[in-house]
């Protein structure tokens, strides 16, 4: 595999302003009642400065980013609140878990409720008040026999002009109800808020005070004063964060860097701890009130515990700097098997810290890059399309990687090998949710939450050489935007996902005109999904049908099959059929069970309308589609192999968030023979132990190049992964396998003695004198890939780049790979592959590339065939490391060397 290592593709990082869990904790239950918590849907919501909202599934420490709701122009998410109703019991004894609703604020006068099932905003509400700076949800009443009903909970917001306002969320609605309290002067800002009890709310202000209010009548119960700032500081102290412990005590963090403990009964200050050198911006507390965690502008994250034998007294246990910038938000979650704190800030990376086992386990930094790569390629045209916010950029890679490796002069200046050929701005407020480009580079589709845009791309000769002409293609009115969009390999079909789970498809017609080929789009049709029997108590509670959101979509290489998969693990497939054409000997208008019996009447009528119209080609559900099993976890990869099968079936590769790798034959509705033999236990140990989620796959014949944000694996799906390949036999040195057990808290692995081992740092010098350094990782050396050079990160077309003209270690290994004759190097035996004459490696991996935004294939005139019977493969590997230019200016920069 030849690699263009690209860092010129831009993807701006966005700061994290808010984090929130659906549940702060789950109760411990006995083994007999364990089934009661089986269907509880715990999710983490992350709000960013560009308006994006991310939904993460903790997955007992696997941490899968399930959904990203794109933001919009001039919008940000500065506060997130979940409202989860109490559980209810049905007449048959089944439990309906409390419904979870997500609300956000963005330093405007508006509160927004989000529809996670359709991945869009659901309701907006605002009142006659200033910008909302803080928001809290009223907790359920803990008193028995309380007259308040389940739907009577409120939202309380604090504004920039000193108003405390009440919003009603009864009966699934969201509306402004009344103003509870107005400060005498509008100079006071309500900055932070938390509930002490069902009816008492505590507000942190900008005038050195903390106020407690009764929301039933807006009465000020008590005002607590912090005094003035330190000598030479501001006159007023800003209380950036307040939290309440289960026993009613109040914890505050302010602009002096102090964490204060207040007695919840007398509203007097019990303790003041100077734990930060700059402002304390966020707080969280454990469910049982035994720990307090604070984060601040000095990048510190501090943990506090009660002092034994001194009631009401706390001490700071330790602090660390996990972030590169301000720590702006944090939230905690605890259950029997998990106890974590998730924090975020201006460096855009969520950090997961162990709470219950703090100091005994490592932290974990989650990627700031999206799970679904905002990157696609047109391999035949050597184009790379990337997008963020409302902009699409298209790059052209001019020369194949082999040409750069063979010509030292061409490799001295890699900037000439790429050209920014187009920048497309999508009109409208919503940001791009998905985009796709055809394999030949002639069609580009971009979708937002409101609309779908189609563009025709034509290369023509102009005064300055080859130029790209862009023309808009009329798209029939769809009534809504899309969350996923895909173009078939033959460019004849466009498919997209509407409202989260509705699959639509439209035919692309090409016609000759005076200006060349022009395209038109036919009226879209809805593809009927298989109706799944989901228990009613699950649909009514939790997140409802949120997990039916479709996150994966793929066309087969011949464009005659379409497959989609949702978060619940269900796979739906459709096949393209002509008049009277049968699939695997099954003909007729409907599948083997009949469309009308498994789908709604509207779905059936749509399909029948296609037949009545006498369409030459039509999409129907795969007759064997129902035989595909439900996956054990959400899929993160859904891809068809590019190698055709002898039985006219397909190989459909599916990888789940729990690292389960399955290969299906969808026309038979069964697992492939390879997948039956190679179970999860036979997968390479490093693949199973890698904590980062898989992001995508690139095919090279039977080889699947599987990548995550910091890893690249190759699996040969034409050969079995024998057990001995896991045990380091045949004289091969294996990587150190990360030991895992069920006792980890959900962040990093357990700390062990002597775990901080020294690592070797390599420095490479390019011909122009520039240098780059790389830390040698375990098992980073391997075979089967080559690199065309290292390209510096830049955003423009005229910046200098660096390259290792010798191709680096990967190039040397590739050269060794060509000479596989059983010599001393033994590259055919990399990572336990085993030698059988000239047999190639069964699997291989590296951690050299990070963080990976995406890997996409490009085609070119390769100077040599692939090893053995493999076709040549050339890819563009896009890295987006977080650097100082991506971060805003810091206010606290002194004493950087301090821990």
C-alpha angles and dihedrals in degrees: 000000000000115000132205101201101209130189098159094084105100128224112161116218117234125211122247111238102169141022128182138169124217088229128024090206144352119224121246111249134186123259090257091058097039090107089066090071096039095098099037105128109214113186138171120222120204121192121201136199093249091059097259119142117202124198115206130189112212091208091191090299101327091103107203121191099221104175141013118196104200119231128227139237115298092001131120137176110232101161137026129192130180120205112200118183123219119268121267132204122228125218092259092055097258118136123237105206115221116279113249121217126185124217130181141188129201109190089279132105091261134093115202129203116206128221104215093181091063096027096235144091113291107186139001127201133178140166142200097287141093129276115310112241102172137023135189136177122230110247121232116270113263094199119104115240093018113169094221114103128222093261097048097086117121141209116233120200134188119213138208092248095055100263124142107206134186127220124192121223097176120145093007093300132123121209142142111262110177148315110263100190140002123199116231090242127036091220091086114088125202102224108167137017141189137166118246093186139345093289105020121082126188119212128195113214138197094239099071094269141112116204132198118208135186105227093202092073105001093249119162104234100182141347119212120199128209096190122222132328124265120289110297093013134109121305092233129048118222115219099213097177140023130180134173126224121223090255091057099257116138127230121197136183121199146179093274091067092250130133112210129197117210128194107246095213103044097026091226128135112263101177143359121205122192098209104144133052092214138025120323103229104177143019139189134179134206119255094250093044094242097120138039123197125195134185129193153176091274089067091247124139110198131190125206131195133185117268110247112248095010110094114217094009122120136190133195109251098193144315134219138183106237096156132063092219143017117330102228107167141016141172135184135218130189134185136146093284102024135055114164145146119214116203133181141179147149094320088069095225118118110224122205115207127187111244108181092035097038110162092019100071135042124251122242129220114213118212121266089211119091121259092234106056114236088220136098136164139213097218097189092052095037090235127148119201120195130172143188132168104342099331132095120194124194121201129191120213103207106191131038117251092246090060090055091049094049097043113059091188092057091047094055092075112030093173088080090060093066132054131187100226102173144014114192123190116202111218120231137057101273117086124235112280097184141352138187138189127203120248092251092047095239098114131048124185124191124182133195131178089269107036149006120233125198123195132187116220119205127179114213137167113259138168092282097043127266113006133187118235117200123202128177118239118213111247121200114246109272098181092229143028129255139250095204131023132182137178119213117244092247090051092234099110137047118196128184142170116243126196091000099290111031112105114212130182135187134186121242114218121199121203134175116244139166090271093048128261115358128191133218131184122224124222110288123247129206117238112220116235124211112267110241124208102236118174114255094232090060094049092049097049141044111015094338113218093347092121090062088074109125111233102163130054130169140170121212116248091256091048091236098112132049123195132186133179132196135208092264090063098252118142122205123190134187131190130211113237135181127212108309093351116147131207115223089340095308114120137163135084099289137036124264094278098040124253094242093060096053104032137050119270091253092056091050094048091052091054093046091050089060091054093045090053089057095235115189091221129026139171119234132173115274106262090223095040094108091062092066106103127235110262120241091233140011114292118244096181129038113170140149118229113247092221113090119231124233093236095056090250127118137241108231113192117207125182120184131208089258092059095256108152118201133172116203132192096215098191088058093038092228145106115271119250090249091055092049091055098040106057127177092273091058094054114107112279095233090054093052093043098048106109097203117092121249111253105186150329136238120200130225105177105292091346116101114202102203119191139187132182092284106011141065121197132182120204122182103217092190092068133054121251099230120208092245090066088069097053102059094248126157089054096290123145112233129205121257105271115225108239114226134181137169094267099075114115096227101267121078131334125283119282115249132191115272090011093139098078123172117257130204118246118209124204122202123195119210122213091258091058097255120135139210130186131215130188110228107237127200112279091000092135113083144126139255103063137078131195125220092204144293116282120202119236113260140144101218139062100244107055125116121259135201131226142178098224093198088062093243125247093319090058092050089050090049090054088050089050090059091055097054100156100133093268129153095283092061095194090162086070097054113148095356096312093140128217122264103162107284095350113142127232119289093212141355138178144186139186095199096109119066145196095012117199092183147315120229131177125245127186128224145147099291115204092217139023122252122269112287112334094340119121117235115268128201121181141178110229110198119202123189109187116184109246136176092266089063093056127076121243114283123231095204112053106143125105094021090163093063119102 
